[in-house]
């Protein structure tokens, strides 16, 4: 049985709670936040120190604001707990390295929550790309500004998803980058960015992301030697365009995607990892540090 303490009951924490309640072999042993919301019956603690002193659990899900990740993670690791940390692992690569070193010292199982890895359309796209020569990857992730995001900008909140996806989908490392960003409506951080990359094997990639668009769009477009793919992460649809002709005709195929909530798939993978040691597609601390390094220093704009 996986005994879980859920630390942070904001928007994402509440989603974790909802899904965890449906999973077999999972027991929510404790909850922790600065204020107790109505409707929760599990043992509740208002600070992490008291939680670690009194609650009985083996795995903590950390869903607090990013700037608190290092402090909370280190405290949990010191007490021998395994961790699932919502993305990114920390605010900076240096803080991520501190968590990594403590996890190694304590021989703890730790993974980072890049939920888009568990979007069924991403899995279908990755399977379609297996064995194909990738030319380019383009990702669009835009939408209106979410008022709940106050402690980070769009690069740390949204772009990290897609930097991770570029590496995950292509199985190639990013060798060069250019990031252009601006701040239009956010009080403290960037809310508009275009990122471009060059990967191993001469693959080029780009990310367009902002909090300025009045509607949400989440799409991945991949050009390969054999075909062109368009994935809609919200609708969970995948279309292949192939057999191009000089008269601009082509063959369209709707690829099979078994639709399911990504968080359900992610938390099932987490349960399996903690109980069996099989990581599956779960992100490592090292993956998240790489993503932070790419989204952070030496950005233009």
Secondary structure, DSSP 8 states (H G I E B T S, - for coil): -EEEEEE--SHHHHHHHHHHTT-TTEEEEEEE-SS--TT--S-EESSHHHHHHH---SEEEE-S-GGGHHHHHHHHHHTT-EEEEESSSSSSHHHHHHHHHHHHHHT--EEEE-GGGG-HHHHHHHHHHTT--EEEEEEEEEEE--TT--SS-HIIIIIHHHHHHHHHHH---EEEEEEEEE-SS-SSS--EEEEEEEEGGG-EEEEEEESEEEEEEEEEEEEESSEEEEEETTTTEEEEEE---TTS--EEEE-------HHHHHHHHHHHHHHH---TT-B-HHHHHHHHHHHSTT---
